[in-house]
């Protein structure tokens, strides 16, 4: 909510640094600051945290562990930290430390407001906590509950974390991390771990999967997709045929669940390396779209953001196609590091394997490996918007004439025409929010995402009427202001910087404004047109 002095100082200092670098680059092309080894960055971040314990609400019994490091062109580093208290994980205690190229402290982003100080002795038993979690979620509790410090809601307190599983509406699996107050058995937070494309809705469902992909020499084939025409595919020779597994992109592969509801299986195979026939008659066709979507998303993150794979570690994820029966959704599941796609029921949706859906699902994986935005309340809306923002950016970046870039989400899979979501005016779908208001934290995450989707459209393209790639838009503002766009190329970089270097697990909309301004300052300076654009676009969606 409030602007933290440290954060503002960070923005100012960082922008001064950026200005210096920009000045230098006017004379001679500046090579990127030589990146520090990760261990150096981590060690100096830990030292800085020790020296600034007050700023991070550090104190007795706490320990910190670096979980991600991001380095800017200028040499500024952003080290994401997880926190423990007396060896218990502190949920909502995560933070990002910013340091310049010399290691000077620039500030910290966090949502924690007070130093945790709790008893570590529960009065509620683990079994009672599991029972309370199952009752509240109408799901089944699994495994052994773990003690944690719950700091995402009000005063930090000791809690049991219970994993529950069940079904969401419409056959989507559910797996929740539920925290239960260890003093009185009150359920505190139930965070869904299965991140979907759409609000789960009614349809039917069906059965199971198998094992993992192989590694072999790459072979170039092609496929006839449903939505993207004939596309090139890198595959792997296996036996007398080929497997749909791409050794050039971390061995990303696609498996055919054939109506099952598992989460893995062998890669799809083909005899002549010409996959699919462009229709649903051939089950390989949806596989072509899914694999192509993964390729384009991999290439987008690599070429635009310098990120190699979802985890930035070169490791590929996998796709499951033909999930269940008439299943009208798609989802990311971090536990299998995989994307799962339904075929749709044929009257609402055709197979949910279009480019923007694939980009949406993989981007959930990127969020889970960076900011870790909790999939509930406003942070859940920001998580969903991140997937729409990068899903649409993947589509633009692919430059495919059969599925041109647009600010519509799911237009290819909608049987009845139109799109599932509209970034220029999210309320056109009948449910999404155009503007922030106090209800934002209480609506489905696929509707509160509208606020950030609208922000991103305004930031990229500006308000009012505009036609792009043959698609007409007319974006209103919530305050009647006129907003000028800064272009999608800069907007997507700012959002990525915000996600990876500034957002934390329970970032809310007001925090997102402050932190995306910090991101704009990192990249372009705080006196830049881009910085001003971010401020104007947030104001235009009522986020102040
Ligand atoms: Zn989603």
Boltz pocket constraint, residues with backbone or C-beta under 6 A from the ligand:
constraints:
  - pocket:
      binder: B
      contacts: [[A, 195], [A, 196], [A, 197], [A, 198], [A, 360], [A, 364], [A, 384], [A, 387]]
      max_distance: 6.0
